């Protein structure tokens, strides 16, 4: 049928919140309110006042990942219009932000170790029924949200969710947390909640042809955008996926912390971040076309924008059978519940896993292991390392866990035994606390303190401790954010003199001197394992 078409392989299906890159803190209502005021409005106000400063900053490599809008000092009127629209349409969220700050001040000034019950009368009206006041064991006051109720309130803003469709022809993009997306002639902006099943219908067209007219109607494409929308499709069939039928365990590195583990019966995808293809590329990479038709389990390690990428996850939703997330604390502002978040955006098969919990299926076991550090000393529980065991072969994915207490993993090893392969992140410098969590703070954090509390993974010494604890035969350094298609979310650009490269080189040398296979992964890599490791 002539009407049958496929999505082009370089079509980006980009989830947005109020025209900003959608990430975990923009789904949960409380963190969303804090980011609207503490990040979005602050950046847009700054750009309107001094666009030339932003234009200069984004050209300075030392400012990479900073709070600067990347429109070359132009489109100021559009940013001003977006700011004014935000002030109007997000008035409830701005009042929520004000209420959180007010409640924090009340607790700091009036909660002195006596009962908190009288203070419930002073809770700002819009927060009443959504918060519980608490002390810790040292009588420091705080509060927690009844987060599930917030998802059923006006503060969960599905109306702010949208999808931007566009074709990419290179890996360069503005840093995701600093630059809002504006309307362009070659893009189609759909006001549609992330949970809508029509997005699954659209995404399936990467592999299966469907009617162009039907998908156009289903998405309600306006007449003036139909030609652009038509350009996103092709009659050319994609390269077929060759299902893995081997008798070994196959591990494929897709970039950053994304690993696909396959046997002929099982597929497991960790921290999905999938690149595009269909345009000239200097670095070889796997893409969506290298994923199986069905993914049995997706494993999430933690709630940072480079480990939960909705741009990858929502288009894959139709083929994911189960998604495994770390269990969070119950209601702290800094630790949104990932199960609630994924359920809200249309994932119905979400499994929470705790430390030392296991999920068993077929000949596989997935075990959650403690993840320590890399969260700026904040009390965040939604972080987990994953041990994947297939028969007697053990793969450990520690992501960005920073081995600041070596005794921890020695005790873990006493429980689980040695592992065969370990994947560990060594981005050991890390951004300061305020870079990611700044909008959640109700008081300014002094720079000298901020600079000591970082989003940092293990250095050589700490990585060595992990390798020694688990006695792995193969060691792979990953999650370094080096691939060019990751810079827009990682804001990392290394040289040979960069500390994370130096530290990881030291670990690789240490491993090789001790007769271990060791490599820093980059681009794409396939690793096969049987009783005798084969690379």
C-alpha positions in Angstrom: 0.0 0.0 0.0 1.4 3.4 -1.0 0.1 4.9 2.3 2.3 2.6 4.4 5.4 4.4 5.7 8.1 4.1 8.4 9.5 6.7 10.7 12.9 8.0 9.5 15.7 6.7 11.8 16.9 10.2 12.6 13.5 11.4 13.8 13.7 12.8 17.4 10.7 12.3 19.6 11.6 14.9 22.3 9.4 15.1 25.4 9.1 18.7 26.8 7.7 20.3 29.8 6.7 23.9 29.3 9.1 23.9 26.3 12.0 22.7 28.4 13.7 19.3 28.2 11.6 16.9 30.3 13.5 15.0 33.0 12.6 13.4 36.3 12.3 16.5 38.4 9.8 18.0 35.9 7.3 15.1 36.3 6.9 14.9 40.1 4.8 17.9 41.1 6.9 19.3 44.0 10.2 19.2 42.2 8.6 20.5 39.1 7.4 23.6 40.9 10.8 24.2 42.4 12.5 23.9 39.0 10.0 26.2 37.2 11.0 29.1 39.6 14.5 28.1 40.6 15.8 27.2 37.1 13.5 28.1 34.2 12.3 31.6 35.3 15.7 32.5 36.6 17.5 31.5 33.4 14.9 33.2 31.2 15.0 36.4 33.2 18.8 36.5 33.0 18.6 36.0 29.2 16.1 38.8 28.7 18.3 41.2 30.7 21.7 40.2 29.1 21.5 38.0 26.0 25.0 38.9 25.0 26.4 37.5 28.3 24.7 34.1 27.5 26.0 34.2 23.9 29.5 34.6 25.2 29.2 32.0 27.9 28.0 29.2 25.7 31.1 29.7 23.5 33.4 29.3 26.5 34.3 25.6 27.1 34.8 26.4 30.8 31.1 27.4 31.0 29.8 24.2 29.4 26.7 23.1 31.2 26.1 26.4 32.8 22.8 28.3 33.1 23.0 30.0 29.7 20.5 29.9 26.9 22.1 28.9 23.6 20.4 31.1 21.0 23.4 33.3 20.2 21.9 36.2 22.0 18.9 36.1 19.6 15.2 35.3 19.8 15.0 37.4 23.0 11.3 38.3 22.3 10.4 34.6 22.1 12.1 33.9 25.4 10.4 36.9 27.0 7.0 35.6 25.6 7.8 32.1 27.0 8.7 33.6 30.4 5.5 35.7 30.5 3.5 32.6 29.5 5.1 30.7 32.3 4.3 33.4 34.9 0.6 33.2 33.8 0.1 29.5 33.2 2.2 28.3 36.1 0.8 30.7 38.7 -0.3 27.7 40.8 3.2 26.2 40.7 4.8 29.5 41.6 2.5 29.8 44.6 3.5 26.2 45.5 7.2 27.2 45.4 6.4 30.2 47.6 4.6 27.9 50.1 7.5 25.4 50.3 9.8 28.3 51.1 7.4 29.7 53.7 7.0 26.3 55.4 10.7 25.8 55.5 11.1 29.2 57.3 8.3 28.3 59.8 10.0 25.1 60.7 13.4 26.6 61.1 12.1 29.4 63.3 9.5 27.7 65.4 10.3 23.9 65.5 12.6 23.7 68.5 12.1 20.1 69.6 8.6 20.5 71.1 5.6 18.8 69.5 5.0 19.9 65.9 1.2 19.5 66.2 0.5 23.2 66.8 2.4 24.1 63.6 0.0 22.3 61.4 -2.3 25.4 61.7 0.5 27.5 60.3 1.2 25.3 57.2 0.5 27.4 54.1 -3.0 26.7 53.0 -2.1 25.2 49.6 0.1 22.6 51.3 -2.4 21.5 53.9 -3.2 17.9 53.4 -0.1 17.3 51.3 2.6 17.4 53.9 3.6 15.8 57.2 5.8 17.6 59.6 8.7 15.6 61.2 11.8 15.6 63.3 14.8 13.5 62.8 16.4 11.8 65.9 18.4 15.0 66.5 15.3 17.2 66.6 16.0 18.8 63.2 12.6 19.6 61.7 11.6 18.8 58.2 8.5 17.7 56.2 7.6 15.2 53.6 5.0 15.2 50.8 2.2 12.8 50.3 3.5 12.5 46.8 0.8 10.2 45.4 -1.9 12.8 46.3 0.0 15.5 44.5 -0.2 13.4 41.3 -4.0 13.6 41.7 -4.0 17.4 42.3 -3.8 20.4 40.0 -0.1 20.5 40.6 0.5 17.5 38.4 0.6 19.4 35.1 -0.1 17.1 32.1 -1.1 20.3 30.2 2.5 21.3 30.4 3.7 18.1 28.7 4.3 18.1 24.9 6.3 16.3 22.2 8.6 18.0 19.7 9.2 16.1 16.5 12.2 17.0 14.4 14.9 15.5 12.2 18.5 15.6 13.4 21.5 15.6 11.0 24.3 15.8 13.6 25.1 15.1 17.3 25.2 18.8 18.4 22.5 20.1 20.7 22.3 22.9 23.3 22.7 21.7 26.9 19.3 20.3 27.9 18.8 22.0 31.3 19.6 25.5 30.2 17.9 26.1 26.8 14.2 25.9 26.2 12.9 24.8 22.8 11.3 27.4 20.6 9.0 27.0 17.6 10.7 26.4 14.3 9.4 25.8 10.8 11.0 22.4 10.4 9.6 21.0 13.7 6.2 19.8 14.8 5.2 20.6 18.4 2.4 18.3 19.7 0.5 19.3 22.9 0.0 15.8 24.2 0.6 14.1 27.6 3.4 11.6 27.7 1.0 8.8 28.7 -1.0 8.9 25.5 -0.9 5.5 23.7 -0.8 7.2 20.3 2.9 7.9 21.0 3.4 4.1 21.1 1.6 3.8 17.8 4.0 6.5 16.3 7.1 4.9 17.8 6.2 1.4 16.5 6.5 2.9 13.0 10.3 2.8 13.3 10.1 -0.9 12.6 6.5 -1.6 11.3 4.9 0.4 8.5 1.6 2.0 9.1 -0.8 4.4 7.4 0.5 8.0 7.1 -3.1 9.3 7.0 -4.1 7.4 10.1 -1.2 8.6 12.2 -1.6 12.1 11.0 -5.3 12.1 12.1 -4.4 10.4 15.4 -2.0 13.1 16.2 -4.3 15.9 15.0 -1.5 17.5 12.8 -2.6 21.0 11.8 -2.8 21.7 8.1 0.1 24.2 8.1 2.4 21.5 9.5 1.3 18.5 7.4 4.1 18.9 4.9 6.7 19.0 7.6 5.2 16.1 9.3 5.2 14.1 6.0 9.0 14.7 5.8 9.5 12.6 9.0 8.5 9.4 7.1 9.9 7.2 4.5 8.8 4.2 2.4 12.3 2.7 2.8 12.2 -0.2 5.3 14.8 -0.1 8.1 17.6 -2.6 8.4 16.2 -5.8 9.9 17.0 -6.7 13.5 18.9 -9.9 13.7 17.8 -11.7 16.9 20.7 -13.0 19.0 20.6 -16.8 18.9 24.0 -17.6 20.3 24.7 -19.8 23.3 26.8 -17.1 25.1 25.8 -14.0 27.1 26.1 -11.0 24.8 26.7 -7.5 26.2 26.4 -4.5 23.9 27.5 -1.1 24.9 25.2 1.7 23.5 27.0 4.6 25.1 27.3 6.2 28.6 25.7 3.7 31.1 23.5 1.9 28.5 24.2 -1.8 28.2 22.0 -4.4 26.5 22.4 -7.9 28.0 21.1 -10.7 25.8 20.9 -14.4 25.6 18.8 -16.3 23.0 15.9 -16.2 25.5 16.3 -13.0 27.5 17.0 -9.3 27.0 17.8 -6.8 29.7 18.6 -3.1 29.0 20.3 -0.9 31.6 19.8 2.9 31.8 18.6 3.3 28.2 20.2 6.1 26.1 19.9 5.3 22.4 21.5 7.3 19.6 20.0 8.0 16.2 21.4 7.1 12.8 20.8 8.1 9.2 23.2 11.0 9.0 27.1 11.2 8.8 28.7 10.1 12.0 32.3 10.2 13.1 31.8 7.7 16.0 30.3 4.3 15.4 27.3 3.5 17.6 24.4 1.2 18.0 20.9 2.6 17.5 17.3 1.7 18.0 17.7 -0.8 15.1 20.0 -2.9 17.3 17.4 -3.4 20.0 15.3 -6.5 20.2 11.6 -6.5 19.3 10.8 -7.0 23.0 12.8 -6.0 26.0 12.1 -8.2 29.0 13.5 -5.8 31.7 14.7 -2.3 31.7 16.8 -1.5 34.8 17.2 2.1 36.1 20.0 2.9 38.5 19.1 6.5 39.6 17.2 9.6 38.8 19.6 11.8 37.0 18.9 13.2 33.5 21.7 11.1 31.9 20.3 7.8 33.3 16.6 8.4 32.9 16.1 9.8 29.4 12.5 10.1 28.4 13.5 10.8 24.8 14.6 7.2 24.7 12.2 5.6 27.1 8.9 6.8 25.8 9.5 5.7 22.2 10.6 2.3 23.7 7.6 2.0 26.0 5.6 -0.3 23.6 8.3 -2.9 23.7 9.3 -2.9 27.4 7.7 -5.7 29.4 9.0 -4.6 32.8 10.9 -1.6 34.1 12.8 -1.9 37.4 13.4 1.2 39.5 15.1 1.8 42.9 12.7 2.2 45.8 12.7 5.8 47.0 12.1 7.3 50.4 8.5 8.3 51.0 8.0 11.9 50.2 11.2 14.0 50.7 11.4 16.8 48.2 14.9 15.7 46.9 13.9 12.1 46.3 10.8 11.8 44.0 9.2 8.4 43.8 10.2 6.8 40.5 7.3 4.3 40.4 4.8 7.1 40.7 6.6 9.0 38.0 6.8 6.2 35.5 3.2 5.2 36.2 2.0 8.7 35.6 3.7 8.9 32.1 2.2 5.6 30.9 4.4 2.8 32.1 2.2 0.2 33.7 4.7 -2.5 34.5 6.9 -0.8 37.0 8.7 -2.9 39.7 10.4 -1.3 42.7 13.6 -3.0 43.9 15.4 -2.4 47.2 18.9 -3.2 48.4 19.6 -6.9 48.4 16.1 -7.7 46.8 16.0 -10.1 43.9 13.8 -10.6 40.9 14.0 -14.1 39.4 12.8 -15.2 36.0 13.9 -18.1 33.6 17.6 -18.7 34.3 18.2 -15.0 35.4 18.3 -13.2 38.7 18.4 -9.4 39.1 19.6 -8.2 42.5 19.6 -4.6 43.7 22.8 -3.7 45.5 23.6 -0.5 47.6 24.6 2.6 45.6 26.6 5.0 47.7 27.6 8.6 47.0 27.3 10.7 43.8 24.2 12.6 45.2 26.0 15.4 47.1 25.4 13.9 50.5 21.6 14.4 50.2 19.4 11.7 51.7 18.3 10.2 48.4 17.3 6.5 48.4 16.2 6.1 44.8 19.6 4.8 43.6 20.6 1.2 43.1 23.3 -0.9 41.5 22.2 -3.9 39.6 23.7 -7.4 39.7 22.5 -9.5 36.8 23.2 -13.2 37.0 22.5 -15.6 34.1 23.0 -19.1 35.3 26.4 -18.8 37.1 27.6 -15.7 35.2 27.5 -12.5 37.2 27.6 -8.9 35.7 27.6 -6.0 38.1 26.5 -2.5 37.0 27.5 0.1 39.6 26.8 3.1 37.4 28.1 6.3 39.2 28.2 4.7 42.7 31.2 6.3 44.5 33.1 3.8 46.6 33.6 6.3 49.5 33.3 3.5 52.1 35.2 0.4 50.8 33.9 -1.8 53.7 30.4 -1.5 52.1 31.2 -3.5 49.0 33.4 -5.9 50.9 30.3 -6.8 53.0 28.2 -7.0 49.8 30.7 -9.4 48.3 30.5 -11.6 51.4 26.8 -12.0 50.5 26.8 -12.3 46.7 30.3 -13.7 46.1 32.7 -12.8 43.3 31.5 -11.4 40.0 32.7 -12.1 36.5 32.3 -8.6 35.0 32.0 -5.2 36.5 30.9 -2.0 34.8 31.8 1.2 36.8 31.5 4.9 36.2 34.6 7.1 36.9 33.4 10.6 36.3 35.2 11.5 39.5 35.1 15.3 39.3 31.4 15.9 39.1 29.4 19.1 39.2 28.6 20.7 42.5 25.3 20.2 44.3 23.7 23.4 43.1 24.2 22.5 39.4 21.4 19.9 39.7 19.7 20.3 43.0 20.0 24.1 43.4 16.3 24.7 42.6 15.3 22.5 45.5 17.2 24.6 48.1 15.3 27.2 50.1 18.6 28.9 51.2 21.7 29.7 49.3 24.5 27.2 49.9 27.9 28.9 50.4 30.2 28.2 47.4 33.0 26.7 49.6 30.5 24.1 50.9 28.9 23.6 47.5 32.2 22.9 45.9 32.8 20.0 48.3 29.5 18.2 47.6 29.6 16.9 44.1 27.9 14.6 41.7 31.1 12.5 41.4 31.8 8.8 40.8 34.8 6.7 41.8 38.4 7.8 41.3 41.3 5.3 40.8 41.6 4.4 44.5 37.9 3.9 44.9 37.5 2.0 41.6 40.4 -0.2 42.7 38.5 -1.0 45.9 35.5 -2.1 43.9 37.6 -4.3 41.6 39.4 -5.9 44.5 36.3 -6.4 46.5 34.4 -8.3 43.8 37.5 -10.0 42.2 36.1 -9.4 38.7 37.9 -11.0 35.7 36.8 -8.2 33.4 36.5 -4.5 34.2 34.8 -1.9 31.9 34.8 1.8 32.7 31.6 3.4 31.4 29.1 6.2 32.1 31.8 8.8 31.2 29.5 10.9 29.0 32.2 11.1 26.3 30.2 10.2 23.2 29.3 13.2 21.1 25.6 12.4 21.1 25.6 12.6 25.0 27.1 16.1 25.4 23.7 17.8 25.4 22.8 15.9 28.6 26.2 15.4 30.3 27.9 18.7 29.4 31.2 16.8 29.5 34.1 17.2 27.2 37.3 15.5 28.1 41.0 15.6 27.0 43.8 13.3 27.9 44.7 15.6 30.7 41.2 15.5 32.3 41.2 14.0 35.7 38.5 11.3 35.0 40.6 10.1 32.1 43.8 10.1 34.1 42.1 8.2 37.0 40.4 5.7 34.7 43.7 5.1 32.9 45.3 4.3 36.3 42.6 1.7 37.0 42.9 0.1 33.5 46.7 -0.2 34.0 46.2 -1.7 37.5 43.7 -4.3 36.1 45.9 -5.3 33.2 48.9 -5.7 35.5 46.8 -8.1 37.5 45.8 -10.1 34.4 42.3 -8.7 34.1 40.6 -7.7 30.8 40.0 -3.9 31.2 38.8 -1.2 28.8 37.2 2.2 28.9 34.2 1.9 26.7 33.4 4.4 23.9 31.0 4.5 21.0 29.9 0.9 20.6 31.3 -2.4 21.9 30.2 -6.0 21.8 31.3 -8.4 24.5 30.6 -12.1 24.5 31.0 -14.4 27.5 31.1 -18.1 27.9 33.1 -20.1 30.4 36.2 -18.8 28.5 35.7 -15.0 28.0 35.8 -14.0 24.4 36.2 -10.3 23.4 
